[in-house]
Amino acid sequence: MQRIITAKQAKEIDIKAHEKFGISTLVLMENAGRAVANEVLESLDSKKSIAIFCGKGNNGGDGFVAGRHFLIRGIKPDIYLAGRIQDVGGTARINLDILLKLKQKIIEVEENLGLVIKNKFSKHDLVIDALLGVGLFGEVRGIYRDLIGIINTSRAYILSIDIPSGLDATTGKILGYCVKADKTVTFVAKKRGMVIGDGPKYCGKIAVRDLGIPF
């Protein structure tokens, strides 16, 4: 039977993984980012020109991990951060710092500067959306809105991590602006918002991957 969960249930699974089984957010982030990298390398013909758009939260952290796995396989992605490096905290910052130690350039994109980078995307074969995750509530604004617009107007193949940025994971409602993905790699189970409302039009093909935690 197909498993479908809400945003609240996804959060509860993460909490249970930590509190009951001692599986840290760092481990979950590592497994998620590696799963995304493997999906690209195994299923999308190892496209060589990759851009990763990362937010400042855990979804962005998944993108940082994926970027590291590309690096160690000889593929150097362009990584864009929605904001400043100094504003990234928690587990995402740990993975960002690893990238910095590996001499990976992180392109900081602050509000009202998103359109400046728009013309750089003709060279990319693949864009990975790691801006906003299943915990999003409220309408997308500011730099996130700008970057979603850039992603959607690119000619690249678009892959979203966990859920397209801007899609409500429970209701399937677009929260103002939403990435329109060709493929979404989600974790543990499909989110309800992916199969109702606007979800099916924006998720593209959905791949469910394991994070090494009990459902």
C-alpha positions in Angstrom: 0.0 0.0 0.0 1.3 3.4 -0.9 2.3 5.5 2.1 1.2 9.1 2.2 1.9 11.5 5.1 1.3 15.1 6.0 3.9 17.7 6.9 3.1 17.2 10.6 3.6 13.5 10.3 6.9 14.0 8.5 8.1 16.2 11.4 7.0 13.6 13.9 8.9 10.9 12.1 12.1 13.1 12.3 11.5 13.7 16.0 10.9 10.0 16.7 14.1 9.1 14.9 16.1 11.4 17.2 14.3 10.8 20.5 13.6 7.1 20.3 16.4 5.8 18.1 19.1 8.4 18.6 19.4 9.2 14.9 20.6 12.7 14.6 19.5 15.4 12.1 23.1 15.3 10.8 22.6 11.6 9.8 19.3 12.2 8.2 20.6 15.2 6.2 23.6 13.1 5.1 21.3 10.3 3.9 19.0 12.7 2.1 21.7 14.6 0.3 23.5 11.4 -0.7 20.2 9.9 -2.0 19.7 13.0 -4.2 23.3 12.8 -5.6 22.9 9.1 -6.3 19.6 9.8 -8.1 21.3 12.3 -10.4 24.4 10.1 -11.0 22.4 6.9 -11.6 19.1 8.0 -13.0 19.8 11.2 -14.8 22.8 10.2 -16.9 25.3 12.1 -14.6 24.7 15.5 -16.1 27.9 17.5 -15.9 26.7 21.0 -15.4 24.7 21.3 -12.2 23.4 24.3 -10.2 22.1 23.9 -6.7 19.9 26.5 -5.1 20.0 26.2 -1.3 17.9 27.9 1.4 19.2 28.6 4.9 17.4 25.7 6.6 17.5 21.9 6.5 16.4 21.6 2.9 19.4 23.7 2.0 21.5 21.4 4.1 20.4 18.5 2.0 21.5 20.5 -1.0 24.9 21.1 0.6 25.4 17.4 1.2 24.4 16.6 -2.4 27.0 19.2 -3.6 29.7 17.5 -1.6 28.9 14.1 -3.1 29.1 15.6 -6.6 32.5 17.1 -5.7 34.0 13.8 -4.5 32.8 12.3 -7.8 34.6 14.9 -9.9 31.6 17.1 -10.7 31.9 20.7 -9.4 28.4 22.3 -9.1 27.5 25.9 -8.9 25.9 26.5 -5.5 23.7 29.5 -4.9 22.6 30.4 -1.4 19.4 32.4 -0.7 21.0 34.9 1.6 24.3 35.1 3.4 26.6 32.4 4.7 26.6 33.9 8.2 22.9 33.5 8.4 23.0 29.7 8.0 22.9 27.8 11.3 22.4 24.4 12.8 23.1 21.2 11.0 22.9 22.9 7.6 25.8 25.1 8.7 27.9 22.0 9.5 27.5 20.8 5.9 28.1 24.3 4.5 31.3 24.6 6.4 32.5 21.3 5.0 31.9 22.6 1.5 33.9 25.8 2.3 36.8 23.7 3.6 36.7 21.8 0.3 37.1 25.2 -1.5 33.6 25.0 -3.0 32.5 28.5 -4.0 29.1 29.5 -2.5 27.4 32.3 -4.4 25.4 34.4 -1.9 22.3 35.9 -3.4 20.6 38.6 -1.4 17.2 40.1 -1.9 16.7 42.1 -5.1 19.9 40.6 -6.6 18.3 37.4 -7.8 17.7 38.6 -11.4 21.4 39.5 -11.7 22.3 35.8 -12.0 19.5 34.9 -14.3 21.6 35.0 -17.5 24.1 32.5 -16.1 21.8 29.5 -16.4 22.0 28.7 -20.1 25.0 26.5 -19.4 23.3 24.3 -16.8 21.9 20.8 -17.7 20.4 20.3 -14.2 19.0 22.6 -11.5 18.5 21.2 -8.0 15.9 23.0 -5.9 16.9 22.8 -2.2 15.3 26.1 -1.2 12.3 25.3 1.0 11.1 22.1 2.5 7.9 20.5 3.9 7.9 22.8 6.9 7.0 25.9 4.8 4.0 27.9 5.9 2.9 31.3 4.6 3.5 32.8 1.2 6.9 32.7 -0.5 8.5 36.2 -0.6 11.7 38.1 -1.3 14.8 36.3 -2.6 13.0 32.9 -2.5 10.3 34.2 -4.8 13.0 35.6 -7.2 15.0 32.4 -7.2 11.9 30.3 -7.9 11.2 32.5 -10.9 14.8 32.0 -12.1 14.5 28.2 -11.7 11.2 28.0 -13.5 12.4 30.0 -16.5 15.6 28.0 -17.0 15.8 25.4 -19.7 17.5 22.9 -17.4 16.0 19.7 -16.0 14.7 20.6 -12.5 14.9 18.3 -9.6 13.4 19.3 -6.2 14.6 17.9 -2.9 11.8 16.5 -0.7 9.1 18.8 -2.2 9.0 21.6 -4.8 9.8 24.9 -3.0 6.5 26.8 -2.5 4.2 23.8 -2.4 2.2 23.1 0.8 3.2 19.6 1.8 -0.2 18.8 3.3 -2.8 20.7 1.1 -1.1 20.7 -2.3 -1.7 24.5 -2.4 0.9 26.8 -4.0 2.0 29.3 -1.5 2.3 32.2 -3.8 5.2 30.9 -6.0 6.3 27.3 -6.6 9.1 25.5 -8.4 7.7 23.4 -11.2 9.9 20.3 -11.1 10.6 17.6 -13.6 11.3 15.2 -10.7 11.0 15.3 -7.0 13.1 13.1 -4.7 11.2 12.8 -1.4 12.0 10.8 1.7 10.3 8.1 3.7 6.9 8.5 2.0 5.0 10.8 -0.4 3.6 13.9 1.2 -0.1 14.4 0.8 0.3 17.7 -0.9 2.2 16.0 -3.7 -0.8 14.0 -4.9 -3.7 16.5 -4.4 -4.4 20.1 -5.4 -1.6 21.5 -7.5 0.9 18.9 -6.3 0.8 16.5 -9.3 1.4 19.4 -11.7 4.4 20.7 -9.9 6.2 17.6 -8.6 6.9 15.9 -11.9 8.0 12.3 -11.4 8.2 11.4 -7.8 10.9 9.1 -6.3 10.6 8.0 -2.7 13.9 7.3 -1.0 14.8 5.7 2.3 16.6 7.7 5.1 17.5 4.7 7.2 14.7 5.4 9.8 11.6 3.4 10.7 8.4 4.6 9.2 
